[in-house]
Amino acid sequence: MKRFIIERQIPDAQDLTEAQLAGIAQTSNATVDSLGVPYRWITSYVAGDKIYCIHEADDEAAVREHARRGGFPADVVSVVANEFGPQTAEPAP
């Protein structure tokens, strides 16, 4: 599966309560279960008026179908080309 970053524009997202976030998570989980294709929600980050989600799927169409069925915006869907972090600075043995 490919890894995707999804940018969702949601006004006042930073003000969503724990209960509201739990409700969104429940909807997302149920939607994942309904897709009938390999799909995995990894995590999401709330920042200002946006929520950034990391999902794994075979293609962008599945990501967009998850958004449509769940009633979530998917303003930008980008496939992750590569990942790196602090450990990347060290050469592999």
PDB file of N, CA, C and O in Angstrom:
ATOM      1  N   MET A   1       0.839  -1.184   0.000  1.00  0.00           N
ATOM      2  CA  MET A   1       0.000   0.000   0.000  1.00  0.00           C
ATOM      3  C   MET A   1       0.885   1.248   0.000  1.00  0.00           C
ATOM      4  O   MET A   1       2.009   1.238   0.502  1.00  0.00           O
ATOM      5  N   LYS A   2       0.355   2.296  -0.564  1.00  0.00           N
ATOM      6  CA  LYS A   2       1.040   3.580  -0.563  1.00  0.00           C
ATOM      7  C   LYS A   2       0.621   4.369   0.671  1.00  0.00           C
ATOM      8  O   LYS A   2      -0.457   4.155   1.226  1.00  0.00           O
ATOM      9  N   ARG A   3       1.484   5.278   1.089  1.00  0.00           N
ATOM     10  CA  ARG A   3       1.159   6.157   2.218  1.00  0.00           C
ATOM     11  C   ARG A   3       0.785   7.526   1.656  1.00  0.00           C
ATOM     12  O   ARG A   3       1.449   8.039   0.754  1.00  0.00           O
ATOM     13  N   PHE A   4      -0.287   8.115   2.197  1.00  0.00           N
ATOM     14  CA  PHE A   4      -0.793   9.405   1.737  1.00  0.00           C
ATOM     15  C   PHE A   4      -0.857  10.393   2.892  1.00  0.00           C
ATOM     16  O   PHE A   4      -1.123  10.022   4.035  1.00  0.00           O
ATOM     17  N   ILE A   5      -0.608  11.655   2.571  1.00  0.00           N
ATOM     18  CA  ILE A   5      -0.882  12.762   3.492  1.00  0.00           C
ATOM     19  C   ILE A   5      -2.109  13.472   2.939  1.00  0.00           C
ATOM     20  O   ILE A   5      -2.147  13.859   1.771  1.00  0.00           O
ATOM     21  N   ILE A   6      -3.103  13.635   3.792  1.00  0.00           N
ATOM     22  CA  ILE A   6      -4.350  14.289   3.395  1.00  0.00           C
ATOM     23  C   ILE A   6      -4.477  15.579   4.183  1.00  0.00           C
ATOM     24  O   ILE A   6      -4.395  15.578   5.412  1.00  0.00           O
ATOM     25  N   GLU A   7      -4.675  16.676   3.474  1.00  0.00           N
ATOM     26  CA  GLU A   7      -4.883  17.975   4.114  1.00  0.00           C
ATOM     27  C   GLU A   7      -6.374  18.289   4.064  1.00  0.00           C
ATOM     28  O   GLU A   7      -6.982  18.322   2.994  1.00  0.00           O
ATOM     29  N   ARG A   8      -6.945  18.518   5.237  1.00  0.00           N
ATOM     30  CA  ARG A   8      -8.378  18.801   5.341  1.00  0.00           C
ATOM     31  C   ARG A   8      -8.567  20.201   5.940  1.00  0.00           C
ATOM     32  O   ARG A   8      -8.147  20.457   7.068  1.00  0.00           O
ATOM     33  N   GLN A   9      -9.182  21.082   5.200  1.00  0.00           N
ATOM     34  CA  GLN A   9      -9.471  22.435   5.677  1.00  0.00           C
ATOM     35  C   GLN A   9     -10.752  22.377   6.497  1.00  0.00           C
ATOM     36  O   GLN A   9     -11.827  22.105   5.962  1.00  0.00           O
ATOM     37  N   ILE A  10     -10.637  22.634   7.800  1.00  0.00           N
ATOM     38  CA  ILE A  10     -11.788  22.596   8.709  1.00  0.00           C
ATOM     39  C   ILE A  10     -11.706  23.837   9.597  1.00  0.00           C
ATOM     40  O   ILE A  10     -10.878  23.895  10.506  1.00  0.00           O
ATOM     41  N   PRO A  11     -12.563  24.833   9.339  1.00  0.00           N
ATOM     42  CA  PRO A  11     -12.509  26.061  10.144  1.00  0.00           C
ATOM     43  C   PRO A  11     -12.550  25.755  11.640  1.00  0.00           C
ATOM     44  O   PRO A  11     -13.370  24.962  12.102  1.00  0.00           O
ATOM     45  N   ASP A  12     -11.655  26.394  12.384  1.00  0.00           N
ATOM     46  CA  ASP A  12     -11.572  26.247  13.838  1.00  0.00           C
ATOM     47  C   ASP A  12     -11.283  24.815  14.290  1.00  0.00           C
ATOM     48  O   ASP A  12     -11.696  24.410  15.377  1.00  0.00           O
ATOM     49  N   ALA A  13     -10.584  24.059  13.467  1.00  0.00           N
ATOM     50  CA  ALA A  13     -10.252  22.671  13.828  1.00  0.00           C
ATOM     51  C   ALA A  13      -9.541  22.609  15.176  1.00  0.00           C
ATOM     52  O   ALA A  13      -9.746  21.671  15.945  1.00  0.00           O
ATOM     53  N   GLN A  14      -8.709  23.603  15.461  1.00  0.00           N
ATOM     54  CA  GLN A  14      -7.957  23.611  16.729  1.00  0.00           C
ATOM     55  C   GLN A  14      -8.879  23.687  17.938  1.00  0.00           C
ATOM     56  O   GLN A  14      -8.448  23.396  19.053  1.00  0.00           O
ATOM     57  N   ASP A  15     -10.132  24.068  17.744  1.00  0.00           N
ATOM     58  CA  ASP A  15     -11.077  24.177  18.851  1.00  0.00           C
ATOM     59  C   ASP A  15     -11.958  22.932  19.024  1.00  0.00           C
ATOM     60  O   ASP A  15     -12.817  22.906  19.905  1.00  0.00           O
ATOM     61  N   LEU A  16     -11.753  21.906  18.197  1.00  0.00           N
ATOM     62  CA  LEU A  16     -12.547  20.690  18.344  1.00  0.00           C
ATOM     63  C   LEU A  16     -12.274  20.062  19.702  1.00  0.00           C
ATOM     64  O   LEU A  16     -11.126  19.997  20.140  1.00  0.00           O
ATOM     65  N   THR A  17     -13.310  19.608  20.359  1.00  0.00           N
ATOM     66  CA  THR A  17     -13.176  18.994  21.685  1.00  0.00           C
ATOM     67  C   THR A  17     -12.748  17.533  21.549  1.00  0.00           C
ATOM     68  O   THR A  17     -12.799  16.953  20.464  1.00  0.00           O
ATOM     69  N   GLU A  18     -12.329  16.960  22.660  1.00  0.00           N
ATOM     70  CA  GLU A  18     -11.970  15.534  22.668  1.00  0.00           C
ATOM     71  C   GLU A  18     -13.160  14.692  22.209  1.00  0.00           C
ATOM     72  O   GLU A  18     -12.985  13.717  21.477  1.00  0.00           O
ATOM     73  N   ALA A  19     -14.363  15.062  22.635  1.00  0.00           N
ATOM     74  CA  ALA A  19     -15.564  14.319  22.246  1.00  0.00           C
ATOM     75  C   ALA A  19     -15.804  14.437  20.741  1.00  0.00           C
ATOM     76  O   ALA A  19     -16.167  13.457  20.091  1.00  0.00           O
ATOM     77  N   GLN A  20     -15.604  15.620  20.193  1.00  0.00           N
ATOM     78  CA  GLN A  20     -15.784  15.801  18.751  1.00  0.00           C
ATOM     79  C   GLN A  20     -14.739  15.009  17.964  1.00  0.00           C
ATOM     80  O   GLN A  20     -15.062  14.392  16.948  1.00  0.00           O
ATOM     81  N   LEU A  21     -13.488  15.024  18.432  1.00  0.00           N
ATOM     82  CA  LEU A  21     -12.440  14.253  17.770  1.00  0.00           C
ATOM     83  C   LEU A  21     -12.738  12.757  17.858  1.00  0.00           C
ATOM     84  O   LEU A  21     -12.497  12.017  16.903  1.00  0.00           O
ATOM     85  N   ALA A  22     -13.259  12.312  18.998  1.00  0.00           N
ATOM     86  CA  ALA A  22     -13.633  10.907  19.144  1.00  0.00           C
ATOM     87  C   ALA A  22     -14.735  10.539  18.151  1.00  0.00           C
ATOM     88  O   ALA A  22     -14.710   9.456  17.566  1.00  0.00           O
ATOM     89  N   GLY A  23     -15.693  11.431  17.963  1.00  0.00           N
ATOM     90  CA  GLY A  23     -16.771  11.195  16.998  1.00  0.00           C
ATOM     91  C   GLY A  23     -16.240  11.101  15.574  1.00  0.00           C
ATOM     92  O   GLY A  23     -16.673  10.251  14.795  1.00  0.00           O
ATOM     93  N   ILE A  24     -15.301  11.979  15.239  1.00  0.00           N
ATOM     94  CA  ILE A  24     -14.676  11.934  13.915  1.00  0.00           C
ATOM     95  C   ILE A  24     -13.938  10.613  13.738  1.00  0.00           C
ATOM     96  O   ILE A  24     -14.016   9.991  12.679  1.00  0.00           O
ATOM     97  N   ALA A  25     -13.225  10.187  14.773  1.00  0.00           N
ATOM     98  CA  ALA A  25     -12.483   8.921  14.714  1.00  0.00           C
ATOM     99  C   ALA A  25     -13.442   7.739  14.528  1.00  0.00           C
ATOM    100  O   ALA A  25     -13.158   6.827  13.751  1.00  0.00           O
ATOM    101  N   GLN A  26     -14.559   7.753  15.229  1.00  0.00           N
ATOM    102  CA  GLN A  26     -15.537   6.672  15.095  1.00  0.00           C
ATOM    103  C   GLN A  26     -16.077   6.617  13.668  1.00  0.00           C
ATOM    104  O   GLN A  26     -16.208   5.539  13.089  1.00  0.00           O
ATOM    105  N   THR A  27     -16.389   7.783  13.107  1.00  0.00           N
ATOM    106  CA  THR A  27     -16.882   7.834  11.731  1.00  0.00           C
ATOM    107  C   THR A  27     -15.820   7.326  10.762  1.00  0.00           C
ATOM    108  O   THR A  27     -16.122   6.555   9.851  1.00  0.00           O
ATOM    109  N   SER A  28     -14.575   7.760  10.961  1.00  0.00           N
ATOM    110  CA  SER A  28     -13.496   7.320  10.082  1.00  0.00           C
ATOM    111  C   SER A  28     -13.305   5.816  10.166  1.00  0.00           C
ATOM    112  O   SER A  28     -13.176   5.156   9.135  1.00  0.00           O
ATOM    113  N   ASN A  29     -13.285   5.261  11.372  1.00  0.00           N
ATOM    114  CA  ASN A  29     -13.099   3.812  11.549  1.00  0.00           C
ATOM    115  C   ASN A  29     -14.219   3.022  10.862  1.00  0.00           C
ATOM    116  O   ASN A  29     -13.959   2.020  10.195  1.00  0.00           O
ATOM    117  N   ALA A  30     -15.449   3.473  11.026  1.00  0.00           N
ATOM    118  CA  ALA A  30     -16.583   2.787  10.399  1.00  0.00           C
ATOM    119  C   ALA A  30     -16.483   2.887   8.879  1.00  0.00           C
ATOM    120  O   ALA A  30     -16.817   1.940   8.167  1.00  0.00           O
ATOM    121  N   THR A  31     -16.029   4.020   8.393  1.00  0.00           N
ATOM    122  CA  THR A  31     -15.882   4.201   6.955  1.00  0.00           C
ATOM    123  C   THR A  31     -14.783   3.296   6.410  1.00  0.00           C
ATOM    124  O   THR A  31     -14.953   2.681   5.357  1.00  0.00           O
ATOM    125  N   VAL A  32     -13.670   3.210   7.112  1.00  0.00           N
ATOM    126  CA  VAL A  32     -12.590   2.292   6.703  1.00  0.00           C
ATOM    127  C   VAL A  32     -13.147   0.873   6.594  1.00  0.00           C
ATOM    128  O   VAL A  32     -12.891   0.173   5.615  1.00  0.00           O
ATOM    129  N   ASP A  33     -13.904   0.456   7.599  1.00  0.00           N
ATOM    130  CA  ASP A  33     -14.468  -0.901   7.607  1.00  0.00           C
ATOM    131  C   ASP A  33     -15.420  -1.133   6.442  1.00  0.00           C
ATOM    132  O   ASP A  33     -15.565  -2.267   5.986  1.00  0.00           O
ATOM    133  N   SER A  34     -16.070  -0.080   5.952  1.00  0.00           N
ATOM    134  CA  SER A  34     -17.060  -0.229   4.891  1.00  0.00           C
ATOM    135  C   SER A  34     -16.457  -0.235   3.490  1.00  0.00           C
ATOM    136  O   SER A  34     -17.146  -0.576   2.529  1.00  0.00           O
ATOM    137  N   LEU A  35     -15.189   0.134   3.358  1.00  0.00           N
ATOM    138  CA  LEU A  35     -14.603   0.304   2.025  1.00  0.00           C
ATOM    139  C   LEU A  35     -14.433  -1.009   1.264  1.00  0.00           C
ATOM    140  O   LEU A  35     -14.590  -1.040   0.043  1.00  0.00           O
ATOM    141  N   GLY A  36     -14.115  -2.081   1.966  1.00  0.00           N
ATOM    142  CA  GLY A  36     -13.944  -3.357   1.292  1.00  0.00           C
ATOM    143  C   GLY A  36     -12.646  -3.481   0.508  1.00  0.00           C
ATOM    144  O   GLY A  36     -12.504  -4.373  -0.328  1.00  0.00           O
ATOM    145  N   VAL A  37     -11.706  -2.593   0.776  1.00  0.00           N
ATOM    146  CA  VAL A  37     -10.394  -2.637   0.138  1.00  0.00           C
ATOM    147  C   VAL A  37      -9.340  -2.437   1.223  1.00  0.00           C
ATOM    148  O   VAL A  37      -9.655  -1.935   2.302  1.00  0.00           O
ATOM    149  N   PRO A  38      -8.091  -2.823   0.953  1.00  0.00           N
ATOM    150  CA  PRO A  38      -7.046  -2.576   1.948  1.00  0.00           C
ATOM    151  C   PRO A  38      -6.923  -1.081   2.234  1.00  0.00           C
ATOM    152  O   PRO A  38      -6.742  -0.278   1.320  1.00  0.00           O
ATOM    153  N   TYR A  39      -7.023  -0.720   3.508  1.00  0.00           N
ATOM    154  CA  TYR A  39      -7.007   0.696   3.881  1.00  0.00           C
ATOM    155  C   TYR A  39      -6.650   0.790   5.352  1.00  0.00           C
ATOM    156  O   TYR A  39      -7.148   0.015   6.168  1.00  0.00           O
ATOM    157  N   ARG A  40      -5.792   1.735   5.691  1.00  0.00           N
ATOM    158  CA  ARG A  40      -5.408   1.900   7.090  1.00  0.00           C
ATOM    159  C   ARG A  40      -5.218   3.380   7.410  1.00  0.00           C
ATOM    160  O   ARG A  40      -4.494   4.094   6.715  1.00  0.00           O
ATOM    161  N   TRP A  41      -5.878   3.823   8.471  1.00  0.00           N
ATOM    162  CA  TRP A  41      -5.682   5.177   8.985  1.00  0.00           C
ATOM    163  C   TRP A  41      -4.560   5.073  10.001  1.00  0.00           C
ATOM    164  O   TRP A  41      -4.658   4.302  10.955  1.00  0.00           O
ATOM    165  N   ILE A  42      -3.490   5.845   9.807  1.00  0.00           N
ATOM    166  CA  ILE A  42      -2.337   5.782  10.694  1.00  0.00           C
ATOM    167  C   ILE A  42      -2.493   6.763  11.858  1.00  0.00           C
ATOM    168  O   ILE A  42      -2.487   6.356  13.020  1.00  0.00           O
ATOM    169  N   THR A  43      -2.632   8.053  11.547  1.00  0.00           N
ATOM    170  CA  THR A  43      -2.792   9.081  12.587  1.00  0.00           C
ATOM    171  C   THR A  43      -3.223  10.383  11.930  1.00  0.00           C
ATOM    172  O   THR A  43      -3.212  10.511  10.705  1.00  0.00           O
ATOM    173  N   SER A  44      -3.602  11.348  12.765  1.00  0.00           N
ATOM    174  CA  SER A  44      -3.977  12.674  12.279  1.00  0.00           C
ATOM    175  C   SER A  44      -3.431  13.728  13.218  1.00  0.00           C
ATOM    176  O   SER A  44      -3.238  13.486  14.410  1.00  0.00           O
ATOM    177  N   TYR A  45      -3.185  14.908  12.657  1.00  0.00           N
ATOM    178  CA  TYR A  45      -2.654  16.041  13.415  1.00  0.00           C
ATOM    179  C   TYR A  45      -3.561  17.243  13.189  1.00  0.00           C
ATOM    180  O   TYR A  45      -3.937  17.538  12.054  1.00  0.00           O
ATOM    181  N   VAL A  46      -3.911  17.933  14.265  1.00  0.00           N
ATOM    182  CA  VAL A  46      -4.713  19.142  14.180  1.00  0.00           C
ATOM    183  C   VAL A  46      -3.777  20.340  14.298  1.00  0.00           C
ATOM    184  O   VAL A  46      -2.992  20.430  15.242  1.00  0.00           O
ATOM    185  N   ALA A  47      -3.861  21.255  13.341  1.00  0.00           N
ATOM    186  CA  ALA A  47      -3.016  22.452  13.340  1.00  0.00           C
ATOM    187  C   ALA A  47      -3.814  23.610  12.760  1.00  0.00           C
ATOM    188  O   ALA A  47      -4.076  23.663  11.558  1.00  0.00           O
ATOM    189  N   GLY A  48      -4.197  24.535  13.634  1.00  0.00           N
ATOM    190  CA  GLY A  48      -4.968  25.693  13.161  1.00  0.00           C
ATOM    191  C   GLY A  48      -6.286  25.262  12.560  1.00  0.00           C
ATOM    192  O   GLY A  48      -7.067  24.553  13.194  1.00  0.00           O
ATOM    193  N   ASP A  49      -6.530  25.695  11.331  1.00  0.00           N
ATOM    194  CA  ASP A  49      -7.778  25.389  10.633  1.00  0.00           C
ATOM    195  C   ASP A  49      -7.665  24.155   9.744  1.00  0.00           C
ATOM    196  O   ASP A  49      -8.451  23.984   8.813  1.00  0.00           O
ATOM    197  N   LYS A  50      -6.691  23.300  10.031  1.00  0.00           N
ATOM    198  CA  LYS A  50      -6.495  22.128   9.189  1.00  0.00           C
ATOM    199  C   LYS A  50      -6.274  20.877  10.041  1.00  0.00           C
ATOM    200  O   LYS A  50      -5.805  20.935  11.178  1.00  0.00           O
ATOM    201  N   ILE A  51      -6.630  19.764   9.446  1.00  0.00           N
ATOM    202  CA  ILE A  51      -6.283  18.463   9.991  1.00  0.00           C
ATOM    203  C   ILE A  51      -5.487  17.743   8.910  1.00  0.00           C
ATOM    204  O   ILE A  51      -5.916  17.646   7.760  1.00  0.00           O
ATOM    205  N   TYR A  52      -4.328  17.245   9.301  1.00  0.00           N
ATOM    206  CA  TYR A  52      -3.464  16.491   8.399  1.00  0.00           C
ATOM    207  C   TYR A  52      -3.534  15.026   8.806  1.00  0.00           C
ATOM    208  O   TYR A  52      -3.270  14.684   9.959  1.00  0.00           O
ATOM    209  N   CYS A  53      -3.886  14.169   7.865  1.00  0.00           N
ATOM    210  CA  CYS A  53      -4.061  12.755   8.154  1.00  0.00           C
ATOM    211  C   CYS A  53      -3.058  11.931   7.357  1.00  0.00           C
ATOM    212  O   CYS A  53      -2.721  12.259   6.219  1.00  0.00           O
ATOM    213  N   ILE A  54      -2.594  10.865   7.973  1.00  0.00           N
ATOM    214  CA  ILE A  54      -1.733   9.905   7.312  1.00  0.00           C
ATOM    215  C   ILE A  54      -2.547   8.622   7.153  1.00  0.00           C
ATOM    216  O   ILE A  54      -2.984   8.024   8.135  1.00  0.00           O
ATOM    217  N   HIS A  55      -2.739   8.216   5.918  1.00  0.00           N
ATOM    218  CA  HIS A  55      -3.485   7.001   5.610  1.00  0.00           C
ATOM    219  C   HIS A  55      -2.669   6.143   4.662  1.00  0.00           C
ATOM    220  O   HIS A  55      -1.809   6.647   3.940  1.00  0.00           O
ATOM    221  N   GLU A  56      -2.938   4.852   4.664  1.00  0.00           N
ATOM    222  CA  GLU A  56      -2.341   3.932   3.701  1.00  0.00           C
ATOM    223  C   GLU A  56      -3.458   3.296   2.888  1.00  0.00           C
ATOM    224  O   GLU A  56      -4.467   2.842   3.428  1.00  0.00           O
ATOM    225  N   ALA A  57      -3.249   3.275   1.570  1.00  0.00           N
ATOM    226  CA  ALA A  57      -4.233   2.705   0.651  1.00  0.00           C
ATOM    227  C   ALA A  57      -3.510   2.317  -0.637  1.00  0.00           C
ATOM    228  O   ALA A  57      -2.355   2.689  -0.849  1.00  0.00           O
ATOM    229  N   ASP A  58      -4.191   1.578  -1.479  1.00  0.00           N
ATOM    230  CA  ASP A  58      -3.590   1.190  -2.751  1.00  0.00           C
ATOM    231  C   ASP A  58      -3.517   2.360  -3.730  1.00  0.00           C
ATOM    232  O   ASP A  58      -2.611   2.429  -4.560  1.00  0.00           O
ATOM    233  N   ASP A  59      -4.482   3.281  -3.626  1.00  0.00           N
ATOM    234  CA  ASP A  59      -4.485   4.393  -4.581  1.00  0.00           C
ATOM    235  C   ASP A  59      -5.253   5.590  -4.014  1.00  0.00           C
ATOM    236  O   ASP A  59      -5.943   5.490  -3.000  1.00  0.00           O
ATOM    237  N   GLU A  60      -5.110   6.717  -4.701  1.00  0.00           N
ATOM    238  CA  GLU A  60      -5.766   7.958  -4.274  1.00  0.00           C
ATOM    239  C   GLU A  60      -7.282   7.838  -4.327  1.00  0.00           C
ATOM    240  O   GLU A  60      -7.979   8.464  -3.529  1.00  0.00           O
ATOM    241  N   ALA A  61      -7.798   7.045  -5.255  1.00  0.00           N
ATOM    242  CA  ALA A  61      -9.251   6.884  -5.368  1.00  0.00           C
ATOM    243  C   ALA A  61      -9.841   6.342  -4.066  1.00  0.00           C
ATOM    244  O   ALA A  61     -10.918   6.770  -3.653  1.00  0.00           O
ATOM    245  N   ALA A  62      -9.150   5.409  -3.422  1.00  0.00           N
ATOM    246  CA  ALA A  62      -9.636   4.861  -2.155  1.00  0.00           C
ATOM    247  C   ALA A  62      -9.634   5.925  -1.066  1.00  0.00           C
ATOM    248  O   ALA A  62     -10.551   5.982  -0.247  1.00  0.00           O
ATOM    249  N   VAL A  63      -8.604   6.767  -1.056  1.00  0.00           N
ATOM    250  CA  VAL A  63      -8.530   7.853  -0.074  1.00  0.00           C
ATOM    251  C   VAL A  63      -9.696   8.811  -0.281  1.00  0.00           C
ATOM    252  O   VAL A  63     -10.346   9.226   0.679  1.00  0.00           O
ATOM    253  N   ARG A  64      -9.955   9.157  -1.526  1.00  0.00           N
ATOM    254  CA  ARG A  64     -11.051  10.089  -1.815  1.00  0.00           C
ATOM    255  C   ARG A  64     -12.416   9.464  -1.532  1.00  0.00           C
ATOM    256  O   ARG A  64     -13.343  10.164  -1.123  1.00  0.00           O
ATOM    257  N   GLU A  65     -12.545   8.166  -1.742  1.00  0.00           N
ATOM    258  CA  GLU A  65     -13.805   7.477  -1.425  1.00  0.00           C
ATOM    259  C   GLU A  65     -14.035   7.449   0.080  1.00  0.00           C
ATOM    260  O   GLU A  65     -15.166   7.613   0.538  1.00  0.00           O
ATOM    261  N   HIS A  66     -12.969   7.243   0.854  1.00  0.00           N
ATOM    262  CA  HIS A  66     -13.077   7.307   2.319  1.00  0.00           C
ATOM    263  C   HIS A  66     -13.583   8.684   2.734  1.00  0.00           C
ATOM    264  O   HIS A  66     -14.472   8.794   3.578  1.00  0.00           O
ATOM    265  N   ALA A  67     -13.020   9.725   2.143  1.00  0.00           N
ATOM    266  CA  ALA A  67     -13.436  11.095   2.472  1.00  0.00           C
ATOM    267  C   ALA A  67     -14.902  11.326   2.097  1.00  0.00           C
ATOM    268  O   ALA A  67     -15.661  11.915   2.867  1.00  0.00           O
ATOM    269  N   ARG A  68     -15.289  10.865   0.925  1.00  0.00           N
ATOM    270  CA  ARG A  68     -16.669  11.064   0.461  1.00  0.00           C
ATOM    271  C   ARG A  68     -17.663  10.356   1.381  1.00  0.00           C
ATOM    272  O   ARG A  68     -18.645  10.952   1.823  1.00  0.00           O
ATOM    273  N   ARG A  69     -17.399   9.088   1.663  1.00  0.00           N
ATOM    274  CA  ARG A  69     -18.319   8.317   2.508  1.00  0.00           C
ATOM    275  C   ARG A  69     -18.367   8.838   3.942  1.00  0.00           C
ATOM    276  O   ARG A  69     -19.418   8.813   4.582  1.00  0.00           O
ATOM    277  N   GLY A  70     -17.226   9.309   4.441  1.00  0.00           N
ATOM    278  CA  GLY A  70     -17.166   9.796   5.813  1.00  0.00           C
ATOM    279  C   GLY A  70     -17.631  11.230   5.969  1.00  0.00           C
ATOM    280  O   GLY A  70     -17.839  11.702   7.087  1.00  0.00           O
ATOM    281  N   GLY A  71     -17.799  11.934   4.836  1.00  0.00           N
ATOM    282  CA  GLY A  71     -18.201  13.338   4.899  1.00  0.00           C
ATOM    283  C   GLY A  71     -17.057  14.248   5.299  1.00  0.00           C
ATOM    284  O   GLY A  71     -17.275  15.326   5.852  1.00  0.00           O
ATOM    285  N   PHE A  72     -15.821  13.809   5.015  1.00  0.00           N
ATOM    286  CA  PHE A  72     -14.633  14.600   5.356  1.00  0.00           C
ATOM    287  C   PHE A  72     -14.125  15.344   4.130  1.00  0.00           C
ATOM    288  O   PHE A  72     -14.166  14.798   3.028  1.00  0.00           O
ATOM    289  N   PRO A  73     -13.647  16.575   4.291  1.00  0.00           N
ATOM    290  CA  PRO A  73     -12.979  17.206   3.158  1.00  0.00           C
ATOM    291  C   PRO A  73     -11.639  16.510   2.909  1.00  0.00           C
ATOM    292  O   PRO A  73     -11.014  15.994   3.836  1.00  0.00           O
ATOM    293  N   ALA A  74     -11.215  16.505   1.672  1.00  0.00           N
ATOM    294  CA  ALA A  74      -9.879  16.010   1.302  1.00  0.00           C
ATOM    295  C   ALA A  74      -9.346  17.008   0.283  1.00  0.00           C
ATOM    296  O   ALA A  74      -9.308  16.739  -0.917  1.00  0.00           O
ATOM    297  N   ASP A  75      -8.935  18.167   0.794  1.00  0.00           N
ATOM    298  CA  ASP A  75      -8.547  19.272  -0.077  1.00  0.00           C
ATOM    299  C   ASP A  75      -7.283  18.976  -0.869  1.00  0.00           C
ATOM    300  O   ASP A  75      -7.183  19.334  -2.043  1.00  0.00           O
ATOM    301  N   VAL A  76      -6.324  18.327  -0.233  1.00  0.00           N
ATOM    302  CA  VAL A  76      -5.083  17.935  -0.904  1.00  0.00           C
ATOM    303  C   VAL A  76      -4.771  16.505  -0.487  1.00  0.00           C
ATOM    304  O   VAL A  76      -4.745  16.186   0.702  1.00  0.00           O
ATOM    305  N   VAL A  77      -4.537  15.653  -1.473  1.00  0.00           N
ATOM    306  CA  VAL A  77      -4.136  14.270  -1.222  1.00  0.00           C
ATOM    307  C   VAL A  77      -2.811  14.056  -1.935  1.00  0.00           C
ATOM    308  O   VAL A  77      -2.732  14.150  -3.160  1.00  0.00           O
ATOM    309  N   SER A  78      -1.762  13.766  -1.156  1.00  0.00           N
ATOM    310  CA  SER A  78      -0.424  13.603  -1.726  1.00  0.00           C
ATOM    311  C   SER A  78       0.143  12.252  -1.321  1.00  0.00           C
ATOM    312  O   SER A  78       0.071  11.854  -0.158  1.00  0.00           O
ATOM    313  N   VAL A  79       0.707  11.554  -2.298  1.00  0.00           N
ATOM    314  CA  VAL A  79       1.378  10.294  -1.985  1.00  0.00           C
ATOM    315  C   VAL A  79       2.747  10.630  -1.396  1.00  0.00           C
ATOM    316  O   VAL A  79       3.427  11.538  -1.875  1.00  0.00           O
ATOM    317  N   VAL A  80       3.142   9.912  -0.375  1.00  0.00           N
ATOM    318  CA  VAL A  80       4.438  10.124   0.260  1.00  0.00           C
ATOM    319  C   VAL A  80       5.500   9.450  -0.613  1.00  0.00           C
ATOM    320  O   VAL A  80       5.444   8.244  -0.856  1.00  0.00           O
ATOM    321  N   ALA A  81       6.460  10.240  -1.075  1.00  0.00           N
ATOM    322  CA  ALA A  81       7.517   9.713  -1.934  1.00  0.00           C
ATOM    323  C   ALA A  81       8.624   9.044  -1.128  1.00  0.00           C
ATOM    324  O   ALA A  81       9.244   8.087  -1.592  1.00  0.00           O
ATOM    325  N   ASN A  82       8.872   9.552   0.092  1.00  0.00           N
ATOM    326  CA  ASN A  82       9.939   9.025   0.919  1.00  0.00           C
ATOM    327  C   ASN A  82       9.742   9.546   2.333  1.00  0.00           C
ATOM    328  O   ASN A  82       8.989  10.497   2.545  1.00  0.00           O
ATOM    329  N   GLU A  83      10.408   8.937   3.294  1.00  0.00           N
ATOM    330  CA  GLU A  83      10.366   9.381   4.684  1.00  0.00           C
ATOM    331  C   GLU A  83      11.794   9.504   5.193  1.00  0.00           C
ATOM    332  O   GLU A  83      12.673   8.739   4.796  1.00  0.00           O
ATOM    333  N   PHE A  84      12.018  10.479   6.079  1.00  0.00           N
ATOM    334  CA  PHE A  84      13.333  10.602   6.715  1.00  0.00           C
ATOM    335  C   PHE A  84      13.165  11.284   8.051  1.00  0.00           C
ATOM    336  O   PHE A  84      12.127  11.886   8.327  1.00  0.00           O
ATOM    337  N   GLY A  85      14.172  11.191   8.867  1.00  0.00           N
ATOM    338  CA  GLY A  85      14.155  11.800  10.201  1.00  0.00           C
ATOM    339  C   GLY A  85      15.575  11.897  10.712  1.00  0.00           C
ATOM    340  O   GLY A  85      16.525  11.728   9.948  1.00  0.00           O
ATOM    341  N   PRO A  86      15.732  12.170  12.006  1.00  0.00           N
ATOM    342  CA  PRO A  86      17.059  12.347  12.570  1.00  0.00           C
ATOM    343  C   PRO A  86      17.978  11.144  12.337  1.00  0.00           C
ATOM    344  O   PRO A  86      19.180  11.307  12.125  1.00  0.00           O
ATOM    345  N   GLN A  87      17.408   9.945  12.377  1.00  0.00           N
ATOM    346  CA  GLN A  87      18.191   8.736  12.181  1.00  0.00           C
ATOM    347  C   GLN A  87      18.776   8.651  10.779  1.00  0.00           C
ATOM    348  O   GLN A  87      19.753   7.935  10.560  1.00  0.00           O
ATOM    349  N   THR A  88      18.189   9.376   9.823  1.00  0.00           N
ATOM    350  CA  THR A  88      18.650   9.352   8.442  1.00  0.00           C
ATOM    351  C   THR A  88      20.039   9.970   8.300  1.00  0.00           C
ATOM    352  O   THR A  88      20.746   9.672   7.337  1.00  0.00           O
ATOM    353  N   ALA A  89      20.440  10.823   9.237  1.00  0.00           N
ATOM    354  CA  ALA A  89      21.736  11.488   9.163  1.00  0.00           C
ATOM    355  C   ALA A  89      22.895  10.514   9.326  1.00  0.00           C
ATOM    356  O   ALA A  89      24.007  10.796   8.880  1.00  0.00           O
ATOM    357  N   GLU A  90      22.649   9.382   9.955  1.00  0.00           N
ATOM    358  CA  GLU A  90      23.686   8.383  10.179  1.00  0.00           C
ATOM    359  C   GLU A  90      23.727   7.405   9.010  1.00  0.00           C
ATOM    360  O   GLU A  90      22.688   6.889   8.599  1.00  0.00           O
ATOM    361  N   PRO A  91      24.905   7.148   8.477  1.00  0.00           N
ATOM    362  CA  PRO A  91      24.979   6.180   7.367  1.00  0.00           C
ATOM    363  C   PRO A  91      24.597   4.776   7.846  1.00  0.00           C
ATOM    364  O   PRO A  91      24.860   4.394   8.986  1.00  0.00           O
ATOM    365  N   ALA A  92      23.987   4.045   6.963  1.00  0.00           N
ATOM    366  CA  ALA A  92      23.618   2.655   7.280  1.00  0.00           C
ATOM    367  C   ALA A  92      24.880   1.822   7.442  1.00  0.00           C
ATOM    368  O   ALA A  92      25.862   2.046   6.734  1.00  0.00           O
ATOM    369  N   PRO A  93      24.867   0.861   8.367  1.00  0.00           N
ATOM    370  CA  PRO A  93      26.072   0.022   8.571  1.00  0.00           C
ATOM    371  C   PRO A  93      26.313  -0.902   7.394  1.00  0.00           C
ATOM    372  O   PRO A  93      27.275  -1.670   7.399  1.00  0.00           O
TER     373      PRO A  93
END
